[in-house]
Amino acid sequence: MKICEILKVDKIIPSMKSENKEDAINELIDLFKDDERVRDIDSIKISVQEREKIMSTGVGKGFAIPHAKTNSVNEIIAAFGKLQTPIDFQALDDQPVNLVFLLIGKENLAGPHIKLLSRISRMMNIDEFRENLAKAATAEEIYSLFDEEEKKYFEGA
């Protein structure tokens, strides 16, 4: 499963307004308010916040990947946002976060969920990719960057 199969342009926020971790996560989840793949948006918010309490998903280098598995979705869904002002995400490197990738998996799809988390993490470890994302001004540009980067490193995967 590819990132660009689950991440859609209308689920990308090129300029998030949130000023704290919880608001940033909810701002991305709210993109799914009228999405037919979502059964219970409040349950998704609870699942992601509960996962966040276990350990911050701020993985470092200005990037966070809040995620959870829940039966409140019919399939794996994703959203991405770029914060106007970096926020404290209690990241592993203690640096503020400006790039946030939300991934919500279905309980019985653990394998694809873990593979996607791994793929996203590997891509976000590439300095040039993160820099290009930070410079991108539109959702279309951001989607294009994910698409190009995925093709570069994961063709056939």
N, C-alpha and C positions, 0 to 999 in steps of 0.2 A: 504494500500500500504506500502510495506516495503522498507527501505533504500537500502537494497542489491538487490532489484528488479530494482532500477534505477542507483545505483552506480556500475560501472564496473571497473575491474582491469586496463584496458587501459585508464581510466579516473582518475587515481591516480598518483600523482607525489610525490615520497618519498623524493625528495631533490630539492625543488624549489630554483631558483637562484634570484628571484626578490628582490629588495631592497626598494620598496615602495608599498603602498596600491594599487594604480592604476595598476602598473605592475603585482602585484600578482594576481589581479582579471583577468587581460587580459591573463596572463600565463595559468590560468585554462580554461578560455573561449576558448583560442586557441586550446585546445584539441579537440574541436568540429568542426574544420575547414572543414573537409571532411565528416562530419556526416550527414546522410540522414535525420535525425530528425530536422536539423537546416535549416531554410529558409534564414536567413540573420544574419550572425555573428556580423556584425558591429552594427546592431540594438540591438542585445543582449548586447553588450558592453555598448551602450548608456543607455539602460534600467537599467542595474546594477549600472552604475555610477550615474545616476539620483536618483535611490533609495538610494544610499550611501550618496548623498548630503542631503537628508532629515534627516537622522540620521545614525551614524556609525553602522555597523553591527558587530563591534568588541564587543562581549558580555561580555568579561572578561575571566580571568583565561587562557590567552594566546590563546583564540579561537575567530574566526570570522566566520560569516555565511552570506557572501554576497549573495543576492537573488533578484529576480525580477519576475514579470509575464509579458509575452509578447506573441504576436501571431507570433513571429519569430521562434517559435518551434512548432513541431507537437505533442509533448508529454513532460512530465516533464523529465528534464535531470539534472544530478548532476556530480560534480567532487570534488576531495579532494586533498589537497596538504599540505606538511610539509615544512616549510621554514628552510633553513640552518641557517640563521641569523634572529632572530625575528625582526619584523618591527613595526613601529608606525601605528596603525590602528585607532587612536582616540577612543580607546576602552573605555567602560563605567567605567572600573577600572583604566584607564590610564596606563595599563601594555602593553608591546609589545606583538604582536601576532606571534605565530609560527605554528598554525594549522588553515587551512582555508577550509571550506566546502562551495562549490558553489551550489546553487539550483536555477534552472530556470524553472518556471512553465508556463503553458499556461493560457491565460486570463480566459478562461471559466472553468478552473479546480482549482478554489480558495480553495475549501474544502480540497482536497488531498494535495495541496501545504502547507496550514496552518498546517495540521496534520503532514506532514513530517518535517516542521520547528520545530514544538513542540517536536517531537520525537528526532530529531538531538540534539536540545538544552538540553533535559533531559539526553541523553546519554553523552554529552560533559560536563555535570555538575559532572560526576562521576570522581573523582580524579584519581583513579587507571586506568580507561579507557584512560584518556588523557595521563597519564604517559606511558602506554603501547604503545600508538600511537607514542609518542615522541621517544621511543626506537626502534620502528619498522624500518627495513632497506629497505624493498622492498614493491612494490605495492601489491603483493600477501599477505604479512604479514598484511598490513594495512587493506585490504579487509576482511581477516580472522577475524581480531579483531572486525570490524563492524558487521560481520555475527554472531560471538559468543555473542557479547554484546546484539545485537538485540534479539537473541533467549532467552537469560537470562531474559530480562525484558519485552519483548513484545510478547511472544509466544501466538499465537491465535489472536493477535491484528490486 
